[in-house]
């Protein structure tokens, strides 16, 4: 009996070890096949427009000032762009080409680079990997950027919007009232427009699993415009542009203030909702002098004027960055990605897999490793990245909000 029992235990251990080794092997292979993009401090936005026998690709790269990429924002540089496309990061190159950059295909700002180039028609529904290499011949400086491109309705559009003063699409998906917007398209059908009045809707905490209290809180109107029209928005809110019977949508948030920065005290107070209580918000918004009330609250929270200044400096810097990077169907700070970016900062790594985006945080003393998962989905207002909310986030959320309220986040 003992002999058979020992043999049974031995066989069971062999089976368990086999299952564990198989699981580890599968997991390692899965991680290997996931695509790692650079951190969001060098954030890349891609837009593809189908032409008759080619695909036109537009890229905007945003980055923090002072980094290597900023070198290439200087004027009058002899720049060459080389790019290649692969089916997987480790596969052979399927297409490669290069162009000399000039005013027609390249644009720069203090913290961004925009460029345009052409590729063959990509296979449908297959995510491919794009490597961009900017090279300046005189000084032999090189900057490399990565992104993924997918020939689907999620990323490929039959038309795009741009400001009349620009040669590039409105990547950031926001503009001011009275800006002049033009549309570029091979199709002459009229464009359907859905206007949604501004809403106070903002992202809910990552552990919140209840019904969204912000649903159905705005007014919607519809109209059409010609694709050749120079459109000038006069009312703030969200505008969603689409062709009849097509799922692709372009969303533009129209604002009156100096977005993406906030200059009014009320805007600053509103954006603090992630780290303040409802009672604190009510007190701040109802104060006769909101600036003094805000200063008093922050000093009371931290017990130190310098720590209070840390909250103002660091929190609102992230709010501005979130507005630049994540504005889609609403201001960037109100989105799921914006909320996580503001509270936790830029992730250490970003993974893409099967229509999901995984943000990985690995360098914080509050946790060994933390991951947030976003699903790219089409809503009636356009494409968004929706956070997968879990109760497991509650403990870490409370801990990091407490650090914010004490002025300890840098």
C-alpha positions as CSV (number, residue, x, y, z in Angstrom):
1,X,0.0,0.0,0.0
2,X,2.8,2.4,0.9
3,X,4.6,1.5,-2.3
4,X,1.6,2.4,-4.4
5,X,1.0,5.6,-2.4
6,X,4.7,6.7,-3.0
7,X,4.4,5.9,-6.7
8,X,1.1,7.9,-6.9
9,X,2.8,10.9,-5.2
10,X,5.8,10.6,-7.5
11,X,3.5,10.6,-10.6
12,X,1.5,13.5,-9.2
13,X,4.7,15.6,-8.6
14,X,5.9,14.8,-12.2
15,X,2.5,15.9,-13.6
16,X,2.5,19.2,-11.5
17,X,6.1,20.0,-12.6
18,X,5.2,19.3,-16.2
19,X,2.2,21.6,-16.0
20,X,4.2,24.3,-14.3
21,X,7.0,24.1,-16.8
22,X,4.5,24.2,-19.7
23,X,2.7,27.2,-18.2
24,X,6.0,29.0,-17.7
25,X,7.0,28.3,-21.2
26,X,3.7,29.5,-22.6
27,X,3.8,32.6,-20.5
28,X,7.4,33.4,-21.5
29,X,6.5,33.0,-25.2
30,X,3.5,35.2,-24.7
31,X,5.6,37.9,-23.2
32,X,8.2,37.6,-25.9
33,X,5.5,38.1,-28.6
34,X,4.1,41.2,-26.9
35,X,5.4,44.4,-28.4
36,X,7.2,46.8,-26.0
37,X,7.0,50.5,-26.9
38,X,9.0,53.3,-25.5
39,X,7.7,55.0,-22.3
40,X,5.0,57.6,-22.7
41,X,7.6,60.4,-22.3
42,X,8.1,59.8,-26.0
43,X,4.6,59.1,-27.1
44,X,3.7,58.2,-30.7
45,X,0.4,58.7,-32.5
46,X,-0.2,57.1,-35.9
47,X,-2.9,57.8,-38.5
48,X,-3.2,55.9,-41.8
49,X,-5.1,57.2,-44.8
50,X,-5.8,54.8,-47.7
51,X,-4.9,56.2,-51.2
52,X,-5.5,54.5,-54.6
53,X,-2.5,52.3,-54.7
54,X,-0.8,53.1,-51.4
55,X,-1.2,53.9,-47.8
56,X,-0.3,57.4,-46.4
57,X,1.1,57.2,-42.9
58,X,1.1,60.2,-40.5
59,X,3.2,60.1,-37.3
60,X,3.3,62.5,-34.4
61,X,5.9,61.9,-31.7
62,X,5.6,63.9,-28.4
63,X,8.4,63.9,-25.9
64,X,9.6,65.7,-22.8
65,X,11.8,68.8,-23.2
66,X,15.5,68.2,-22.8
67,X,15.6,64.7,-24.2
68,X,17.6,63.4,-27.2
69,X,14.5,63.7,-29.4
70,X,14.4,67.5,-28.9
71,X,17.6,67.9,-30.9
72,X,15.6,67.1,-34.0
73,X,13.1,70.0,-33.5
74,X,15.8,72.5,-34.5
75,X,15.3,74.1,-37.9
76,X,17.5,73.8,-41.0
77,X,18.8,70.3,-40.1
78,X,19.7,67.8,-42.9
79,X,17.4,65.1,-41.8
80,X,16.7,61.7,-43.3
81,X,13.9,59.4,-42.2
82,X,14.3,55.7,-42.6
83,X,11.5,53.3,-41.6
84,X,10.9,49.6,-41.8
85,X,7.8,47.4,-41.3
86,X,7.9,43.9,-39.7
87,X,5.1,41.4,-39.0
88,X,6.7,40.8,-35.6
89,X,9.6,42.5,-33.8
90,X,12.0,39.6,-34.4
91,X,10.9,38.9,-38.0
92,X,12.7,39.9,-41.2
93,X,11.8,43.3,-42.6
94,X,8.8,43.2,-45.0
95,X,9.2,46.8,-46.3
96,X,11.8,49.5,-45.9
97,X,12.2,53.0,-47.4
98,X,13.6,56.4,-46.6
99,X,13.0,60.0,-47.5
100,X,14.7,63.4,-47.1
101,X,12.6,65.5,-44.7
102,X,11.4,68.9,-45.7
103,X,8.6,71.4,-45.1
104,X,6.1,69.3,-47.0
105,X,6.6,66.1,-45.0
106,X,8.1,67.2,-41.7
107,X,7.1,69.6,-38.9
108,X,8.4,70.4,-35.4
109,X,7.5,72.1,-32.2
110,X,9.0,72.5,-28.8
111,X,8.0,69.0,-27.7
112,X,6.9,67.2,-30.8
113,X,7.9,65.9,-34.3
114,X,5.4,65.3,-37.1
115,X,6.1,63.5,-40.4
116,X,4.4,61.8,-43.3
117,X,5.4,59.0,-45.7
118,X,3.9,56.4,-47.9
119,X,3.8,52.6,-47.6
120,X,2.3,49.8,-49.7
121,X,-1.2,48.8,-48.7
122,X,-0.8,46.8,-45.5
123,X,-2.5,43.4,-44.9
124,X,-6.0,43.8,-43.3
125,X,-6.4,43.2,-39.6
126,X,-2.7,42.4,-39.0
127,X,-0.7,44.4,-36.5
128,X,2.7,45.3,-37.9
129,X,5.6,46.9,-36.2
130,X,7.1,50.2,-37.4
131,X,10.6,51.4,-36.7
132,X,11.3,55.1,-37.4
133,X,14.9,56.3,-37.6
134,X,15.7,60.0,-37.8
135,X,19.2,60.8,-38.8
136,X,21.0,64.1,-39.1
137,X,23.9,63.8,-41.5
138,X,26.1,66.7,-40.4
139,X,26.5,65.7,-36.7
140,X,25.7,62.0,-37.3
141,X,22.9,62.1,-34.6
142,X,20.2,59.4,-34.7
143,X,16.9,59.1,-32.9
144,X,14.8,55.9,-33.1
145,X,11.1,55.5,-32.4
146,X,8.8,52.5,-32.5
147,X,5.0,52.1,-33.0
148,X,2.6,49.5,-34.2
149,X,0.3,50.0,-37.2
150,X,-2.8,48.1,-38.0
151,X,-4.9,48.2,-41.2
152,X,-8.3,48.2,-39.6
153,X,-11.1,50.7,-39.1
154,X,-9.7,51.3,-35.6
155,X,-6.6,53.0,-37.0
156,X,-7.3,53.6,-40.7
157,X,-9.6,56.5,-41.8
158,X,-11.2,57.5,-45.1
159,X,-10.6,61.2,-44.2
160,X,-8.9,63.3,-41.6
161,X,-9.2,66.8,-40.1
162,X,-6.5,69.4,-39.9
163,X,-6.2,73.1,-39.0
164,X,-6.1,75.3,-42.1
165,X,-2.7,76.5,-41.0
166,X,-1.2,73.0,-40.9
167,X,-0.1,70.3,-43.4
168,X,-0.7,67.6,-40.8
169,X,-3.8,65.9,-39.2
170,X,-5.2,67.2,-36.0
171,X,-3.5,64.4,-34.0
172,X,-4.3,65.8,-30.6
173,X,-8.0,65.8,-31.3
174,X,-8.7,69.2,-29.8
175,X,-8.9,72.8,-31.0
176,X,-10.2,76.1,-29.9
177,X,-13.5,77.8,-30.8
178,X,-13.1,79.8,-34.0
179,X,-10.2,77.7,-35.3
180,X,-10.6,76.9,-39.0
181,X,-10.7,73.1,-39.7
182,X,-10.5,71.6,-43.2
183,X,-11.0,67.9,-44.2
184,X,-8.9,65.8,-46.5
185,X,-10.6,62.9,-48.2
186,X,-10.8,60.9,-51.5
187,X,-14.5,60.5,-50.9
188,X,-17.0,63.3,-51.8
189,X,-19.8,62.2,-49.5
190,X,-21.1,64.6,-47.0
191,X,-19.7,64.2,-43.5
192,X,-22.2,63.5,-40.6
193,X,-21.5,65.5,-37.5
194,X,-22.6,64.7,-33.9
195,X,-22.2,67.6,-31.4
196,X,-22.3,66.7,-27.7
197,X,-22.3,69.6,-25.2
198,X,-19.6,69.7,-22.6
199,X,-19.9,67.3,-19.7
200,X,-18.3,67.0,-16.2
201,X,-17.7,63.3,-16.9
202,X,-14.4,62.1,-15.7
203,X,-12.7,58.8,-15.2
204,X,-13.8,56.7,-12.2
205,X,-11.2,55.2,-9.8
206,X,-9.6,51.9,-11.1
207,X,-11.4,49.8,-8.4
208,X,-14.9,51.3,-9.0
209,X,-17.2,48.6,-10.3
210,X,-20.6,50.4,-10.0
211,X,-22.8,52.2,-12.6
212,X,-21.3,55.3,-14.1
213,X,-23.0,58.3,-12.6
214,X,-22.1,60.6,-15.5
215,X,-24.1,58.8,-18.2
216,X,-26.8,60.7,-20.1
217,X,-25.8,64.0,-18.8
218,X,-25.4,66.0,-22.0
219,X,-27.3,67.3,-25.0
220,X,-26.7,65.9,-28.5
221,X,-27.4,67.6,-31.9
222,X,-26.7,66.4,-35.5
223,X,-25.9,68.1,-38.7
224,X,-23.9,67.5,-42.0
225,X,-21.1,69.4,-43.7
226,X,-19.5,69.1,-47.1
227,X,-16.0,67.5,-47.2
228,X,-14.8,70.7,-48.9
229,X,-16.1,73.0,-46.2
230,X,-13.9,75.1,-44.0
231,X,-15.5,74.4,-40.7
232,X,-15.2,76.9,-37.9
233,X,-16.6,75.6,-34.5
234,X,-18.4,78.3,-32.5
235,X,-19.6,76.2,-29.6
236,X,-17.5,74.1,-27.2
237,X,-18.1,70.4,-26.7
238,X,-17.3,67.1,-28.5
239,X,-17.8,66.8,-32.3
240,X,-17.8,63.3,-33.8
241,X,-17.3,63.2,-37.6
242,X,-18.2,60.1,-39.7
243,X,-19.3,59.0,-43.2
244,X,-22.7,57.3,-43.5
245,X,-22.5,53.5,-43.1
246,X,-18.9,53.5,-41.9
247,X,-17.7,52.7,-38.5
248,X,-14.6,54.9,-38.5
249,X,-15.1,58.1,-36.5
250,X,-13.0,61.2,-35.8
251,X,-13.5,63.0,-32.5
252,X,-12.5,66.6,-31.9
253,X,-12.9,68.3,-28.5
254,X,-13.6,72.0,-28.9
255,X,-12.6,74.3,-26.0
256,X,-12.6,78.0,-25.2
257,X,-9.7,78.2,-22.8
258,X,-6.0,77.9,-23.3
259,X,-6.0,74.1,-23.4
260,X,-4.0,71.9,-22.8
261,X,-2.8,74.1,-19.9
262,X,-5.2,75.4,-17.2
263,X,-5.1,79.0,-16.2
264,X,-8.3,79.5,-14.3
265,X,-8.5,78.5,-10.6
266,X,-11.9,76.6,-11.2
267,X,-10.2,74.4,-13.8
268,X,-7.4,73.6,-11.4
269,X,-9.9,72.8,-8.6
270,X,-11.9,70.5,-10.9
271,X,-8.8,68.6,-12.0
272,X,-8.0,67.9,-8.4
273,X,-11.0,65.6,-8.0
274,X,-8.9,62.5,-8.1
275,X,-7.1,63.4,-4.9
276,X,-9.8,65.5,-3.0
277,X,-13.0,64.5,-1.4
278,X,-16.5,65.6,-2.4
279,X,-16.8,67.8,0.6
280,X,-13.4,69.4,-0.2
281,X,-14.5,70.1,-3.8
282,X,-17.8,71.6,-2.6
283,X,-15.9,73.9,-0.2
284,X,-13.4,75.0,-2.8
285,X,-15.9,75.7,-5.5
286,X,-18.2,77.6,-3.1
287,X,-15.5,79.8,-1.7
288,X,-15.6,83.5,-2.3
289,X,-11.8,83.5,-3.1
290,X,-11.1,80.1,-4.7
291,X,-7.4,80.7,-5.0
292,X,-7.0,81.4,-1.2
293,X,-9.2,78.4,-0.4
294,X,-7.1,76.1,-2.6
295,X,-3.8,77.3,-1.0
296,X,-5.3,76.9,2.5
297,X,-6.5,73.3,1.7
298,X,-3.1,72.2,0.3
299,X,-1.2,73.7,3.3
300,X,-3.6,72.0,5.7
301,X,-3.2,68.7,3.9
302,X,0.6,68.8,3.9
303,X,1.3,70.8,7.0
304,X,4.1,72.5,5.0
305,X,4.1,75.3,2.4
306,X,6.8,73.7,0.3
307,X,5.1,70.4,0.2
308,X,1.9,72.2,-0.8
309,X,3.8,73.7,-3.7
310,X,4.9,70.2,-4.7
311,X,1.3,69.2,-5.3
312,X,0.7,72.3,-7.4
313,X,3.8,71.8,-9.5
314,X,3.8,68.0,-10.0
315,X,0.1,67.4,-10.2
316,X,-0.8,70.1,-12.7
317,X,2.3,69.3,-14.8
318,X,0.9,65.8,-15.2
319,X,-2.6,67.2,-15.9
320,X,-1.2,69.2,-18.8
321,X,0.7,66.2,-20.2
322,X,-2.4,64.0,-19.9
323,X,-4.3,66.7,-21.9
324,X,-1.7,66.6,-24.6
325,X,-1.4,62.9,-24.9
326,X,-4.8,61.4,-24.2
327,X,-7.5,63.8,-25.3
328,X,-9.9,61.7,-27.5
329,X,-13.6,62.1,-26.8
330,X,-13.0,64.3,-23.8
331,X,-10.2,66.3,-22.2
332,X,-7.2,64.0,-21.6
333,X,-7.2,64.4,-17.8
334,X,-10.7,63.1,-17.7
335,X,-9.9,59.8,-19.6
336,X,-9.0,56.5,-18.1
337,X,-5.4,56.8,-19.4
338,X,-5.2,60.4,-18.2
339,X,-6.3,59.5,-14.7
340,X,-3.7,56.7,-14.4
341,X,-1.0,58.8,-15.9
342,X,-1.7,61.7,-13.5
343,X,-1.8,59.5,-10.4
344,X,0.9,57.0,-11.2
345,X,3.0,58.8,-13.8
346,X,4.4,57.4,-17.1
347,X,4.6,53.6,-17.1
348,X,8.0,51.9,-17.2
349,X,6.8,49.7,-20.1
350,X,3.9,49.6,-22.5
351,X,2.7,46.3,-24.1
352,X,0.3,45.7,-27.0
353,X,-1.6,42.5,-27.4
354,X,-4.9,41.6,-29.2
355,X,-6.4,45.1,-29.1
356,X,-5.3,45.7,-25.5
357,X,-2.7,48.0,-24.0
358,X,-0.9,47.0,-20.8
359,X,0.9,49.6,-18.7
360,X,3.5,48.1,-16.5
361,X,4.9,49.9,-13.4
362,X,8.0,48.3,-11.9
363,X,10.0,51.1,-10.1
364,X,7.9,52.3,-7.2
365,X,8.5,51.6,-3.4
366,X,4.7,51.1,-2.9
367,X,4.6,48.0,-5.0
368,X,6.8,45.3,-6.7
369,X,4.9,45.4,-9.9
370,X,1.6,47.0,-11.0
371,X,-0.2,46.6,-14.3
372,X,-3.2,48.5,-15.8
373,X,-5.0,47.0,-18.8
374,X,-6.8,49.2,-21.4
375,X,-9.1,47.9,-24.2
376,X,-9.3,49.9,-27.5
377,X,-12.9,50.1,-28.3
378,X,-15.4,52.0,-30.5
379,X,-18.1,53.9,-28.7
380,X,-20.9,56.2,-30.1
381,X,-18.5,59.1,-29.4
382,X,-15.4,57.6,-31.1
383,X,-12.5,55.4,-30.2
384,X,-11.3,55.3,-26.6
385,X,-9.1,53.2,-24.4
386,X,-11.2,51.8,-21.5
387,X,-9.5,50.7,-18.3
388,X,-10.2,47.2,-16.9
389,X,-11.3,48.0,-13.4
390,X,-10.6,45.6,-10.5
391,X,-11.2,45.6,-6.8
392,X,-7.6,44.6,-6.3
393,X,-6.5,48.2,-7.1
394,X,-8.2,49.6,-4.0
395,X,-5.3,49.3,-1.5
396,X,-2.7,50.7,-3.8
397,X,-5.0,53.5,-4.9
398,X,-5.7,54.6,-1.4
399,X,-2.0,54.5,-0.5
400,X,-0.8,56.6,-3.5
401,X,-3.6,59.1,-3.1
402,X,-2.5,59.6,0.5
403,X,1.0,60.3,-0.7
404,X,-0.4,62.9,-3.2
405,X,-2.3,64.6,-0.4
406,X,0.8,64.8,1.7
407,X,2.8,66.4,-1.2
408,X,5.2,63.4,-1.4
409,X,4.8,62.6,-5.1
410,X,7.6,64.0,-7.3
